[in-house]
């Protein structure tokens, strides 16, 4: 269990993780905005079933 | 830039998105299609149990709906193709956000703990918003879209903060604050339609609420575990200092 505990954390310092974390977060938020929240008609109609199924407010 | 880590999260997201698609087709999509019959036809011509009186009252409420029978400007891959594409993209998006959260927090997603990351994602993105703003079928009455989206977004952000404070902070004040953050949007209340008259039979709506939450729980458990697997196998060398 002790080994499992230590492997749950990343030893890499925050400075080395920060860029990737920010890029990953922005990319993910951008994608989810497009899939779930954008009012673009094309995106809405394409994502329609997923939006409903995922519980995004739709229509 | 931890390129392998990014790629590993995207691969896990695509995998979960692929599996989500058939899962959605078990119940969610049939229920959406069923509800759309009420949306488009206003209820006539159905052999369902819904009493005629209920369906008759609806067209007025539903008529201005811009969705009915349009040849929409959606991408040309067909309904299934579009849904598969969007699920792949959405899977990658949720995977990137989860992977980013783990990086910020200095936590490693593994095969063993992946399910907990998945459960956290489910709680934050699905369960908490659905608690006050139930998953909607087409043609169900609903408040202004932008207002509901704002409430959804705020609830997700507050719940994410709450989960962090409760799970990863030891202080008692942090856990109390986390609880407050999670409960606050529900006490405030989600935007609700003024007229709750619906063309869609309540049975369909309740089936849909349960089936979507079940499907999304499945998606997040797969995603969390896949994230752990992909990061362990492809990106662990990058995470050593």
Interface residues (C-beta under 8 A of the other chain):
Chain A: X4 X7 X8 X9 X10 X11 X12 X13 X14 X16 X17 X18 X19 X20 X21 X22 X23 X24 X25 X27 X28 X29 X30 X31 X32 X34 X35 X36 X37 X39 X41 X42 X45 X46 X47 X48 X49 X50 X52 X53 X54 X55 X56 X57 X58 X59
Chain B: X1 X2 X5 X6 X9 X24 X28 X29 X32 X65 X67 X70 X72 X73 X74 X75 X79 X82 X83 X85 X86 X87 X89 X90 X92 X93 X94 X95 X96 X97 X98 X99 X100 X101 X102 X103 X104 X106 X107 X108 X110 X112 X113 X125 X126 X129 X130 X133 X134 X135 X136 X137 X138 X142 X145 X148 X149 X151 X152 X153 X208 X212 X213 X215 X216 X238 X239 X240 X241
